[in-house]
């Protein structure tokens, strides 16, 4: 099966590529880099794209088994200026438009489109349990997620099965939030952030990849799916569990005002809670490899920093 991955060099895309390639699938990675990665596994081809059109790669969509649209500028890579917010938004919506251009032109439509999104779609909801039936929230990230999802909605009118993945905090030794979360605990300075009452919906990278592959293969899977572990924790519970696993204290709080001073509006990622659960994913038959935080944390700390 040929799988096209936009954002294929990112944290999720890289792990997904390795998993697919190990099973003998043909993987086309779309990258803005002009220099292809010569270390890619057999069966993987890196193709340059402009992230706004189907120019130079659209023909791969003809007869493809799946397109996985993960492309978008990193949300937590730096403080949000107005210019950066525009880039975060445009990078996602433009990638969706490019995918739709390729699908529209394909004589044999791809069998499935996996469209990335995030649990920020829902906005802050305190202790409320959020299944996929909850509506969109307000604010910058909610609007980004809503329009990101909408950018490829027309694929369904062309007969392409579409699954939208609303991903939580992905835990991986290869990058993302986990190395930054673990560092203060290594320095014996870990603890809750802000009030600690906000929920952190998390998912181990193995389950993120496993869920995406499950959605690709399951011909009945369509609609929105929360890609989060079935046991969301408050930030305080998350910190206490990590401290227990690492044998480190977890009582050094990081005040909300300090985060707001350093990160500005971006601090909402850490301070605002979303108690999202994977109702649709589990109802569809997916079994989590790491349903509990303690098991996930133990696996990550034992893996050190090897490639998954």
Order of alpha helices (4+ residues) and beta strands (2+ residues): beta-alpha-beta-beta-beta-alpha-beta-beta-alpha-beta-beta-beta-alpha-beta-beta-alpha-beta-beta-alpha-alpha-alpha-beta-alpha-alpha
